[in-house]
């Protein structure tokens, strides 16, 4: 459509983005509109407050963590291409993509989705989910009726189940292995980002 | 218990059996005694102390008895459903009860004296059901799917009507049905009345089958909006039948099409007019709060009748009246009135629905109306079923090209199977003119059979069908703890990302409309006080404050005295100053309650006292938990119970029999409270060590836009945005500024424009939530509650006393604020 292509031109790096993420032009445009709507002052980038303005996120127990995931370590702003790339993690997996051995894994592959989830737990980015980090996540997701002791117990058991090399922490491989049976493609995909 | 069932049954049977011979006996003796005066005149031999006069009360008595019996029937049905297998939907069971009752009446009377008369149905039983449905309609969901709903309602119904009518006619011409005195037009008329999906039946059956909310709103919305089409088609074909075949030409047909536009849009417009009227009314009813609840019902009913009078679509009128007025009415009316309306609506709607189904059953037991024509009836059933399926799949295929979230296969199956016909079809059939349509009884019988088939049979098989279709996909195996935790985490992640992406329907139109609505329509239709109160987040704070106040007092009473209420001076976040003038008048409750506690300014820290007491409390409660070893079962059980549910798991909020705050809302509030607190903490930790500004800017009483805590405008963004449905007023977040940024950056140059003048490092040490909570570990709940009680309560509630009462600015503020509660307190 004529209007699509002209709007697309206004978006910086649209072509590159579409290539990397696999989004269609319509999606890029929609996401760009959303980006502009969130960026109320029109600065071209987003800061944590802009995310904080989304009221529903305050009612999500791990909302603040997810906001944090958008910001690379050390950076305070999110520009449009980072925004799109992170959201690309949630695209449904393309089942009929030809498997080219040399091309890099698409952002929405199962493995990358898992990596994204792993990063949410692993706040200090040491490649392992320590007991404390797990405790923090559990605390956020469980109601206030659960006591500290119960919480610690759950955390201990959880680590026990997943920890194969007995180092009291869950590495990415262990994490991946423990979620073998879970249909990640289904659980970490948003339909309307297809 | 089984005994109660038998008791109910006995009572019902007894009543009906008792009443009927009585009626019969008395109606047979009409000549004897007519009324009291007459009696007194005729047969008086002495002074009658007590007389028995049936006819004096006959009509209202019968009505009330039937309402009573219907209520008992419902009770019976619910009891049965609890003890017998929960297989047959309530509506089906009610119809069967109706059969029984009808049988009893017929047995007594040899004629069906109590039928479902169309005027009774259309004037007294239907309007409140529609009003209830529209009043509780989830508006956002409805409007975001409005396009699809309209497509299904208009084209789906037309498709159903035409195909069923034409196919039946074709079969008739082919001679399958034998000899009937019917023409093409009458077939089309029949098609139009049998085509419409019935809202009453849909609610009744779908409520027991928990489908996802989009699917529900599609079917439900369709059932409501197709009335526009049904009414038009029915009237058009009725008129055509009266006119006769030859007189129908292009002019008439185009008039028919035009009448659709007029009827549908006219009805909706009329509904909107009445909604505006209602909102304006409730805006002015501050002084007659005791009866303002009644206005909803009166005006709703007026909308229905007016539309009917003007031959517009009455159901559409009531629907739009309810949909449009809900927001303003709920905002304007007193809380008690809102509760009254909700409860009364449910009572009326439930009662009417029960009566409709019972009478649908009773009406069946009547030898006069039954005409059996195998071909006609079976073919009708077949066509109705098949064309519904074809229609749904066809339309969905077309719609999926345009929808953002396509409608899945299983949803389509449920939708086509959920095309239930109900009492509306019966009512329309009963209104047919016998002279113009000689085969009226055949049509009536067929309609009844279709209704019973869909409600009972399809109702019974709906749940198993849904379960079967879904179970086919998912393999059920026992999940490990880590899988469960992660599953839930993924749900939350998805919900969050969906919110970040803006979900479906968040586009320029929605935002534009919301802005328009906030600025102009709300200004017109909402009370000014209610407008300020629109901030969702503020209302949560309000609720939490009230909760805390209650907890606080009950805890204090348990301690024996309220002497330890006196708190220290660390009132850093002076809630009152931030929300101050705008909100003191809407929080009179807190103002009044707290006035009993003369909160002096004392310097000793109570937190130590609290900390001493709480641990013992927690020890008592949780002592045994520490002793028990936590084994696998417990852990799983805990997770099951206490994991916060994500948006996916929240049930759709529309329900005929349940409403109000459910578990998910409490959870949401809890989550929200924690998030806000953690944000506040991170802000405060960032603030520590920054020298406080000495200036206190006067708090202006302006509209709630872009206001900082101390009148200091800040351009760095707001905590609570004006997302889709939150009001302009939402920008009065308690905490503004850059604290979020502080959470995510470490040591970057942080500017803190938000100024809390009271803050200085000495007071931080006494802030309970900033202190290290080590030593005794109270239960998490107590820990969280700690900051919310003595100190925090002062912070968040608009206390009349602020910490620095010697400050002249604050005193000045105080004066002003104190005036307001008196004048505005209701």
Boltz contact constraints between the chains, C-beta under 6 A:
constraints:
  - contact:
      token1: [A, 34]
      token2: [B, 502]
      max_distance: 6.0
  - contact:
      token1: [A, 48]
      token2: [B, 740]
      max_distance: 6.0
  - contact:
      token1: [A, 48]
      token2: [B, 741]
      max_distance: 6.0
  - contact:
      token1: [A, 48]
      token2: [B, 744]
      max_distance: 6.0
  - contact:
      token1: [A, 49]
      token2: [B, 717]
      max_distance: 6.0
  - contact:
      token1: [A, 49]
      token2: [B, 740]
      max_distance: 6.0
  - contact:
      token1: [A, 52]
      token2: [B, 719]
      max_distance: 6.0
  - contact:
      token1: [A, 52]
      token2: [B, 740]
      max_distance: 6.0
  - contact:
      token1: [A, 53]
      token2: [B, 721]
      max_distance: 6.0
  - contact:
      token1: [A, 54]
      token2: [B, 499]
      max_distance: 6.0
  - contact:
      token1: [A, 54]
      token2: [B, 723]
      max_distance: 6.0
  - contact:
      token1: [A, 55]
      token2: [B, 720]
      max_distance: 6.0
  - contact:
      token1: [A, 55]
      token2: [B, 723]
      max_distance: 6.0
  - contact:
      token1: [A, 55]
      token2: [B, 726]
      max_distance: 6.0
  - contact:
      token1: [A, 56]
      token2: [B, 499]
      max_distance: 6.0
  - contact:
      token1: [A, 57]
      token2: [B, 496]
      max_distance: 6.0
  - contact:
      token1: [A, 57]
      token2: [B, 499]
      max_distance: 6.0
  - contact:
      token1: [A, 58]
      token2: [B, 672]
      max_distance: 6.0
  - contact:
      token1: [A, 58]
      token2: [B, 675]
      max_distance: 6.0
  - contact:
      token1: [A, 59]
      token2: [B, 668]
      max_distance: 6.0
  - contact:
      token1: [A, 59]
      token2: [B, 671]
      max_distance: 6.0
  - contact:
      token1: [A, 59]
      token2: [B, 672]
      max_distance: 6.0
  - contact:
      token1: [A, 60]
      token2: [B, 492]
      max_distance: 6.0
  - contact:
      token1: [A, 60]
      token2: [B, 495]
      max_distance: 6.0
  - contact:
      token1: [A, 60]
      token2: [B, 496]
      max_distance: 6.0
  - contact:
      token1: [A, 61]
      token2: [B, 492]
      max_distance: 6.0
  - contact:
      token1: [A, 61]
      token2: [B, 644]
      max_distance: 6.0
  - contact:
      token1: [A, 61]
      token2: [B, 671]
      max_distance: 6.0
  - contact:
      token1: [A, 62]
      token2: [B, 492]
      max_distance: 6.0
  - contact:
      token1: [A, 63]
      token2: [B, 496]
      max_distance: 6.0
  - contact:
      token1: [A, 66]
      token2: [B, 496]
      max_distance: 6.0
  - contact:
      token1: [A, 68]
      token2: [B, 744]
      max_distance: 6.0
  - contact:
      token1: [A, 71]
      token2: [B, 744]
      max_distance: 6.0
  - contact:
      token1: [A, 76]
      token2: [B, 745]
      max_distance: 6.0
  - contact:
      token1: [A, 90]
      token2: [B, 497]
      max_distance: 6.0
  - contact:
      token1: [A, 141]
      token2: [B, 643]
      max_distance: 6.0
  - contact:
      token1: [A, 141]
      token2: [B, 644]
      max_distance: 6.0
  - contact:
      token1: [A, 142]
      token2: [B, 642]
      max_distance: 6.0
  - contact:
      token1: [A, 143]
      token2: [B, 642]
      max_distance: 6.0
  - contact:
      token1: [A, 144]
      token2: [B, 780]
      max_distance: 6.0
  - contact:
      token1: [A, 144]
      token2: [B, 781]
      max_distance: 6.0
  - contact:
      token1: [A, 144]
      token2: [B, 784]
      max_distance: 6.0
  - contact:
      token1: [A, 146]
      token2: [B, 642]
      max_distance: 6.0
  - contact:
      token1: [A, 147]
      token2: [B, 622]
      max_distance: 6.0
  - contact:
      token1: [A, 147]
      token2: [B, 779]
      max_distance: 6.0
  - contact:
      token1: [A, 147]
      token2: [B, 780]
      max_distance: 6.0
  - contact:
      token1: [A, 148]
      token2: [B, 777]
      max_distance: 6.0
  - contact:
      token1: [A, 149]
      token2: [B, 626]
      max_distance: 6.0
  - contact:
      token1: [A, 150]
      token2: [B, 638]
      max_distance: 6.0
  - contact:
      token1: [A, 153]
      token2: [B, 630]
      max_distance: 6.0
  - contact:
      token1: [A, 154]
      token2: [B, 635]
      max_distance: 6.0
  - contact:
      token1: [A, 157]
      token2: [B, 481]
      max_distance: 6.0
  - contact:
      token1: [A, 157]
      token2: [B, 635]
      max_distance: 6.0
  - contact:
      token1: [A, 158]
      token2: [B, 481]
      max_distance: 6.0
  - contact:
      token1: [A, 158]
      token2: [B, 482]
      max_distance: 6.0
  - contact:
      token1: [A, 161]
      token2: [B, 480]
      max_distance: 6.0
  - contact:
      token1: [A, 161]
      token2: [B, 481]
      max_distance: 6.0
  - contact:
      token1: [A, 161]
      token2: [B, 482]
      max_distance: 6.0
  - contact:
      token1: [A, 162]
      token2: [B, 482]
      max_distance: 6.0
  - contact:
      token1: [A, 178]
      token2: [B, 482]
      max_distance: 6.0
  - contact:
      token1: [A, 179]
      token2: [B, 486]
      max_distance: 6.0
  - contact:
      token1: [A, 182]
      token2: [B, 483]
      max_distance: 6.0
  - contact:
      token1: [A, 187]
      token2: [B, 490]
      max_distance: 6.0
  - contact:
      token1: [A, 188]
      token2: [B, 490]
      max_distance: 6.0
  - contact:
      token1: [A, 190]
      token2: [B, 498]
      max_distance: 6.0
  - contact:
      token1: [A, 191]
      token2: [B, 405]
      max_distance: 6.0
  - contact:
      token1: [A, 192]
      token2: [B, 404]
      max_distance: 6.0
  - contact:
      token1: [A, 192]
      token2: [B, 405]
      max_distance: 6.0
